[in-house]
Amino acid sequence: MSAFSLQVPLDSGGNLTIELVPGAAMFILGANGTGKSSLVHRFFMANREAARRISAHRQTWFPTGAVAITGAQRRETTNSFKSWDSDQNARWLEHGSEQRTQVAVYDLVNAENVRARAIAQAFDVDDLNKATELRRIDAPLKVLNEILRLSALPIEISLGGSEEVSASKSGSVPYSIAELSDGERNVLLLAASVLTAPAGTLFLIDEPERHIHRSISSRLLSQLFARRSDCAFVISTHDVMLCLDNPGAKVLLARSCSRTGPHPNHITWDADLLDAPLGLDDQLVGEILGARRKALFVEGTPQSLDQPLYSLLFPGASVIAKASCRDVEQAVVGIRSAANLHWVHAYGIVDGDGRTTEDKQRLMAGGIFPLDVFAVESVYYDAGIIERVAKRQADVTGEDVGQLVADAKTAALKALLPQRQKLCERVVEKSVRDTILRSLPGLDAIAAGNPINLSVDVQAVVGAELSRFDKAHGEADLAALVRRYPVRHSSALADIAKRLGFNDRDKYEAAVRKLLIDDKDALALARGFFGKLATELS
């Protein structure tokens, strides 16, 4: 059996050529609107005689559990399938839905009968060796039921009188397969279609997750791949985890498609082919599969301040939240060191956290950009941002912008003063630790055997920071205080929000994000915090 040649016309010109041999599988992964169904249609047309489409938008019910067509009708209907599936509308519209379910039931029953007749004929001519050999080949229903059990679906399919196909759930009394749930019917249709197809078939399965829960679909696909190693599979899906659960499969990442004309042949794609294995942990791979070409890892969670802000500032990148600075660094380093992840360029943003110059340079050398300010709050509460938000509020309330800003500033300065000691200690915490780590003895110093003394005058370091704080506070330089200190450890931010007319910080911070959506100058101001990174990600 020869390989299937799959061609993907690229936006950049030329074709991406994929050779898929029997026994291999490939997932087409992409968001809505990236042309996955059009790719499936293109692959079908290129391999029309050997391909079989199984669409997510197919009919999901059986009119009956019995065989409702004859062999002649089955042959006639199958010929119609190729014509129907060749129509360009087949990308979103399935012709002959009822006939397809009838053919699936017919093929399942017929495969069972063909096996039984072959064994009976061998016995009739006393060819016991052949009969024994045929019996060793598992019956289609036995294989189907084994796959259902391994897929964690507690139903068993059986064939009764008048060729009625029945189901039994957890040992219950048999009932018609027409009464199966939507997901159960789809599992049966998918499995029956795959198990009864001729060798050398190219299966094109479109979005199996639409009707089948991933806890079932993942196991089901893995079992079908193993059982039909004489066939090839292409699965179009939104479900990243299906790719991870089948690490031997190829992954075709479809990011977008462009039309140059009305016909499906006038479509080109921005796409990359990824060969397994990936060589990274599943969680990280799951986060970057299907991502844009630029992935920006940031601290926090999807619900924290970081990810929503950075998604607005850098819309050309996929912004992915990681719990801590260490997690951000590990993700960026992991991707940059994996040569097979050529399609994605990884960057990171971490809080300034009072880092030393040496630490900042080390991180930036690896594509991780520390903020010039202490934390992300410093961006939200920058003086220029506060003034712009205040102006928007004044446009609604009629209040004086200057007075709103002055009141917010006064309230914040007042709130910061009682936290003076704590804020300064937090700033010097990292620098003191870094000083100690840089002073740790190496092998040569240990081998010399001389006394090793490590000493940091913490009181002097904190004292110098307190002086810096007092100077900025005495000059009422709120901007400097917000940039340098972890002001979230005070009521200053809540007080700013309240003085500007917001009920709480959440409302103010949402207003900042809305400002960045509407005001290009404000957006440029916020991007200014990120220097070189803003240029690279744009």
N, C-alpha and C positions, 0 to 999 in steps of 0.2 A: 504494500500500500504506500503510495507516494504522499509527500507532504502537501499541505494546502498553502498556497501562496496568497497572502492577504496584503493588499496595497492601501496605504493611507496617504492621500495627497496632502502635502504640507503647505501652510501659509508661506513658509520661507522658500518654497519652490522644491520641485522634485517629489519623490515618494518615499515614505517609510515602508520598507518591505519586511514582512514578517512571515517566516516559514513555520508552520504549525504541523507537527507530525502526529500521526495517531498515537494516542497515549498522553498527549500534552493538553494543557488547558491554559487559557488566557482570560483574564478579567479586563473588561473595559470599564475604567473607573472615571467618573466625572460628575459634576453638578448638573442640575437641570439646565437644558439649553446648550449643552456643549456638543451635541450632535451624536450621542451614543446610538440612538435608534437608526440614524442615517448610516452610521458605520456598519451596524448589523445588516442593514439592507444592502449596502455595497458588498459586504463579504458574501452574502447569500447570492447576489447576482454573479459574482465571480466564480462561484462554486455550485452553480444551480443544480446540477445533476446529483451531487453527493450531499448537499446541505439540507438540513431540516430545521425550521424555525419553531421555537416555542415561546410565545409572547405572553407578557404579563397581562395584557389587556384581552386575553382570550376569554371565552365563555367559561364560567366557573361552576356550571351545574350539569348534571346528567339528566336527560329527559326520562331515562329508564336505566335500570341496572342490567338489562338483558341486551344481547346482541341484536341490534335493530337494522343491520344492513347485511346484504349478501356479499359473497366474494367478488362478484362482478361489480357491484356498486362500490365496493372498497377500492378496486383498481381504478374505476372511473373517477372517484372522488380524489384519490391520491394524485392523479394527473392534473386535476383542477387545482390542487394545492400549489403546485409549482407556478401555474399561471397567476393565481391570486397573489402569491407571495412575491411575484416579480413586479407587481404593480407598485408604483412609487407611493401610493397611499397606504401600502401595507406597513409603512413606518409607524403609523398611528391607528390604523383601522384593520381589524382582522376579518377577512371574508370567510364565510363557511364555518362559523364557530360551532354550531351544533354538529355539523358533519365531523369536525375534528375530534370531538369527544366520542362520537360513535366509532370512529376509526380506532381510537385508543383502546376502547373496550373490545372491539373486534380483534385487534392485533394481540391483545393479551390472551383472550380465549383461544384464538387460533394457534398461538404459539404453544399453549398447553396441549391442544388437540393434536398438533403436528408431532410433538414429542411422544404422546401416548400412542398414536398410530404407528410411528416408527418402531417403538418397542414391541407392539402387538404383531407387526409384520415379521419382525425378527423371530419371535416365538413361533409364529405360524409355520415358518420354514425350518424350525428347529436349529436356528443359528443362535445358540445360547451365548456364545462369546460376544456377538454383536449386541444382543439384548442386554447383557451385563454391562457392556461398554456404554450403551445409550442410557442406562439407568444411572450410571455414575454422574452424568450431566444433570445438574440440579434443574428441577422443573421451574418454569418462569414464575409461578406463584410462590414457590418456596423461596426463590431469590428475592422476589418482591417483599415478602413478609419478613425476611431476614433484614433487608434494608430498612423497612419501617421500624423494626425493633431497635436497630442500631441508631436510627435517627430520633429515638425517644418518642415515637408515636405509637401509643398502645392499641393499635388496631390490627386485625388480621383479615386478609382478603381470601375468600374461598369461592369455588365454582359449584353451583347447585344445579338442580334439575332445570331443563329448558335453557341451559346455558345462561342462567341468571347469576350475575356476579354479586356477591354479598360481602358484608363487612361484619366483624364482631369486635366489640371494644372491651378490652380487659376481661375476655371470656364470656361476654354477654351472649344472648340469643342473637343469631345472625339477622341482619336487616339489609335492605337494599343500599347499594352504594350511592343511590340518588339522595339518601338521607344524611350523607356525610356532611361535616361542616365545610365551610369554604376552604379553609387551609388544608383539611384532609383530602378533599377532592383534588386540589391542585397538586399535592404531593403524589397522589395516585396517578394523575394524568402525566406529570413529569416523569415519574419513575417508569410507568408503563411505556411511554413513548421512547425513552432511552433504552430500556431493556430489550425491546422487540425490534429495534432498528437493525438494518444490515450492517455488517462490518464495513469500516471505512467511511462512516457517516461523519459529517461535520455538523455538530449541534450548535445552534445559535440561540442561546437562552436569554431572554430579555427581562431583566429586573425580577428575579424570583422572589425578592424580599417583599414585593407588593402584597402577596397573599400568604406567604409562609414566614412564620416567626424565625428569626435568625438562629435561635437555639436548635431549630429543626433543619432549616435550609442549609446551614453550614455542614452538618453531619451528612445530610442527604446528598449534597453535591460531592463530598469527599468519597462517599460510598459508590456513587455512580461513576466517578472518575476511575475508581479502582476496578469496578466490575466491567467497564467498557474501555479497557486499555487498547482496544482495536479501533477506537473512534477518537475524534478530537473535539474539544469543547471551547466555545467562546461565550462568556457570560457578561452581559452588560448589567452594571449594578451601581447603586449609590453607597452600598454597604462596604466600608473599608475593611471591616473585620472578616468578610468572606475571603479577601485576599490574604490576610494574615493567617487564617486557618488552613490555607492551602499554599504553604511556602514554596512548593515546587513549581507553582504556576507563574507564567509571565503576567505582567501588569502593563496595560496600555493606558497611560494617563491622558485623558482628553480634557483640555482646559477650555477650549473655545472652538467655534467653527465660523467660517465666513462664506457667504454666498456670492458668487459672481454671475449667477443666472438662475432661472426658475427650476431647472432640473437638478435632481440629486447628484448628478455627475459634476455639477458646478459648485460643489462644496469642497473647501479645504479646511484643514484642522491645524491647531496648535497642539501638538501631541508628542509624547515621548514614550518609548518602550523601555520597561524596566525588567531585567532578567533577575529571577530569584537566585540565591538568597540575598537578603538585604544586609544582614550582618549587624543589625541594631535591635534593641529591645522592642517588643511589640507595641508598647505604648507610644514610643517615639515614632515608630514607623506609621502607626495609625494616625498620628497628628500631622505628618507631612505628606502622606499619600493623598494625592488630589489637591495639594496646596498649590498656590501660585509659585512661580519660579523663585520668588524671594520669600523666605520665611523669617519672620522676626519674632524671636522668643523674648518674653518679658516676664517680670516677676508678678506674683499674685495669682488670682483666680479670674475666670471670666466675669465674675460679679464685682471685682475690685476696681479701683480707679484706673489701673494701668491699661488693661486691654481695650476698653471703650475709647480712651483718649488716643492711644497709639493707632487704633484702626482708622480714626479720623485723620490723623496726621500723615499716615503712610498707607493710603488706600491701595497702592500697588503691591503690597506685601500681605501675606497671610500672617496675622498676628496671633501667636499661640502663647497662652499663659502657662507659666511653670511656677511652682510654689516658691522657690527661693533663688537667690543669686547663684548658689552652687548648681541648682537644677538647670538654670539658664546656661551656665558655662558648660556643663556636661552635654547638653543638647547640641549646642553650637559646635563644640569640639568634635562630638560624635559624628555629626553630619559632614563637617568639613574634612574629616579623616576617612570617610567612606567614599572611595572613588566611584562606586557604582551608583551613587546618588547624584549623578552629574546634572540632573535637571533642576536641582534646587540649590539656591545660594542662601546660606544661613547667616543670620546676624542676631545680636542680642542687645538688649538695653537693661541695665541694672541701675539701681539707685546709687547716688554719690556716696552716701553713708560715711562721709569724712575720710575717704580713701586717700592714701598717699599718692604722690605723683608717680612713683615707681609702679604701684599696683594698677593705676589707671593705664599706664603705658603697656603693661603686661596684658591686660584685658583687651585693649584696642588692637594689639598685634594679632589677636585671635578672632577679631570681628565682633567683639563685645564692647559696647559703648557705655561707659559710666556717665550718668548725668553730671553736669557741672554743678548741680544743686543737690541738696541732701536727699530729696525723695520726690516722687511724682506730685505730691501735694504742692510743691514749690512752683510747678507749672500752672496748676489750677488757680493758685492764689498769687500769681505774679502781679505786680502793681499795674502793669499795662492791661492785663486781663480784667482785673478788678474794676479799673476805670471804664472799660468798654461795657462790662456787665452793668455797672451803675448807670451808664448813659441809657442803656435799654430800659432799665427800670424807671428812670426819670421820664423817659418818653411816654410811659404809660401813666405814671402817678403825678407828673408835673412837678416833682420835687427838684431841688437844685442838685446837680451832679456833684459839684465840688463839695457840698455839705455832706452828701451821702458818703463820698470817699473819705472825707475827714473824720466823720463819725466812726466809720468802719476801722480806720487806721488807729484812732484813739482807743477804741475798745480792744483791738488786738494787742496793742502795746501794753495796755493794762493787764491783759490776761497772761501775757508772756512773763512778766516780771516775777510773779511768785514761783515760776518753774525754772528760773534762771540757772540754779545749780544743776538740776537734773538735765536740762538741755545741753549745758556745756559738757557735762560728764559723758553724755551719749555721743557727742561729737568726737571727743578725744579717745573714746573706748577703742575704736578700730585702729587709730594711729598708735596707741600704746601697745596694742597686741602686735601690730606689724613690726614695731621697733624691737619687741622681745623676740619675735620669730626670726628677724634678720640677724639677731645677735646669738642665736643658737650655735653652739660649737659644731664644727665639721670634724671629719675623721682625723685630719692632721692635728687639730687642737687637742683632741682626745688622746691621740697617740703620744703627744708631747708630755702628757701627764702633769701639766702645770695647772694650778688652781684656776677655775673659771668663775668669774663673777659677773652676774647680770644685774644691772641696776638701772631703774628708770625713776626719775624724780617726778612722780605722778602729781604731787602737790604743785610743783612749778608749772607743769603742762596744763593742769586744770586752771591754775591761777592766770596763766596767759590767756586762756580761752575766756575766762570770766571778764578779763579786761577788754577783750575784743567785743564781747557781748555788751558790756556796759557802754562802750564807746558808741556802738550802733544804736543802742536803746536811747542813750542820751541825746543823740542827734535825730531821734525819731525816724531812723532809717528802717522802716518796716520791711522794705524790699530786701535789704541785706540780711535781716534776721530770718525771713522766710526762706531765702536761698540757702543759708548755711546751717540752720538748726532744724531738728525734727519737730516742727511746730504742731504736728498732730497730737503730741503728748501734752497738749494744753487745750484750753477752751477757745483759743484765739480764732481758729477757723470757723467754729460755730458762731462766734461773736461777729465775725465779718459777715457771714451769711445773714444773720439776723438784722444787722444794721443796714444791710442792702435791701431788706424787705422780704427775705425768704424765711420760711418756717424752720428749715434746718439745712445742714450741709448738703444732704442729698439733692435738695431742690436747687441750691446754688450750683452744685457741680454739674447737674443736668443742664442748667442754663448756660454754663461754660461750653459744654459740648454742642449745644444748639448754636451758640455764638460762632463756634468754629465751622459749623456747617454753612452758616449764612454769610460770614464776614471773612473775605479773603485776606484782609490785612491782619486780622486776629490770628488766622491760620498761619500766616507767614511768621508772625511774632512767636507763636508757640513752637514752630519748627526751628526757630533760631536757637532753641535750647540744645539742639542735637547736631549742629555743625556738619561735619563731614558725613555723618550717617544720613542726614536728610538729603544730601546730594546723591549718595549712592542708591538710596531707595527710591528716589524720584526717577 
